[in-house]
Amino acid sequence: MKVKDIVKPAVIIAETDTFATALKAMINQQTNTLLVTNERGKLVGEITVADFLDAVIPDTLDGSEVMSHFNSDEAFISSIDIAKDIPVGEFMSHDFSALTLEDDLIAIVGTAIAHQRARIPVVDSDNRPVGIIARQGLKRILAKFMQ
């Protein structure tokens, strides 16, 4: 079994798309990870729900001030209103490790463990996203090796 046997389609957005556009894509496509490409279609990042939450925190706050800042619905709504037009390139995660369709199961397991990832992007030879290894794929690998 190789990556190509368990890869699922990924939801891909451009780094110039906005917070609002990306959030709508995540909700409409029922996914927890978006893969982000540059103008040449190459993978440059990914977005998870945690990235959206980080994007609504004003840069002026440190960790201890966040809880007191979000003490009302209005404060949270105000932060989201500011964040909604931010390009995803400004808050996406750059820390990802991609695999190719020809990688084997051990490469998937090694990447998931070494980088503590439950989802792993899959790219072609030109670093263009072709899919994603999701949690379900990782569970299938664990079950295969358990037998």
QUIZI-V600651 format. One record per residue. N is the residue number from 0. RES is the residue in one small letter. SS is DSSP state (h for helix, s for strand, l for the rest). Layout:
N,RES,SS / N,RES,SS
This chain:
0,m,l / 1,k,s / 2,v,h / 3,k,h / 4,d,h / 5,i,h / 6,v,l / 7,k,s / 8,p,l / 9,a,l / 10,v,s / 11,i,s / 12,i,s / 13,a,s / 14,e,l / 15,t,l / 16,d,l / 17,t,s / 18,f,h / 19,a,h / 20,t,h / 21,a,h / 22,l,h / 23,k,h / 24,a,h / 25,m,h / 26,i,h / 27,n,h / 28,q,l / 29,q,l / 30,t,l / 31,n,l / 32,t,s / 33,l,s / 34,l,s / 35,v,s / 36,t,s / 37,n,l / 38,e,l / 39,r,l / 40,g,l / 41,k,l / 42,l,s / 43,v,s / 44,g,s / 45,e,s / 46,i,s / 47,t,s / 48,v,h / 49,a,h / 50,d,h / 51,f,h / 52,l,h / 53,d,h / 54,a,h / 55,v,l / 56,i,l / 57,p,l / 58,d,l / 59,t,l / 60,l,l / 61,d,l / 62,g,h / 63,s,h / 64,e,h / 65,v,h / 66,m,h / 67,s,h / 68,h,h / 69,f,l / 70,n,l / 71,s,l / 72,d,h / 73,e,h / 74,a,h / 75,f,h / 76,i,h / 77,s,h / 78,s,h / 79,i,h / 80,d,h / 81,i,h / 82,a,h / 83,k,l / 84,d,l / 85,i,l / 86,p,s / 87,v,h / 88,g,h / 89,e,h / 90,f,l / 91,m,l / 92,s,s / 93,h,l / 94,d,l / 95,f,l / 96,s,l / 97,a,l / 98,l,s / 99,t,s / 100,l,l / 101,e,l / 102,d,l / 103,d,s / 104,l,h / 105,i,h / 106,a,h / 107,i,h / 108,v,h / 109,g,h / 110,t,h / 111,a,h / 112,i,h / 113,a,h / 114,h,h / 115,q,l / 116,r,l / 117,a,l / 118,r,l / 119,i,s / 120,p,s / 121,v,s / 122,v,s / 123,d,l / 124,s,l / 125,d,l / 126,n,l / 127,r,l / 128,p,s / 129,v,s / 130,g,s / 131,i,s / 132,i,s / 133,a,l / 134,r,h / 135,q,h / 136,g,h / 137,l,h / 138,k,h / 139,r,h / 140,i,h / 141,l,h / 142,a,h / 143,k,h / 144,f,h / 145,m,h / 146,q,l
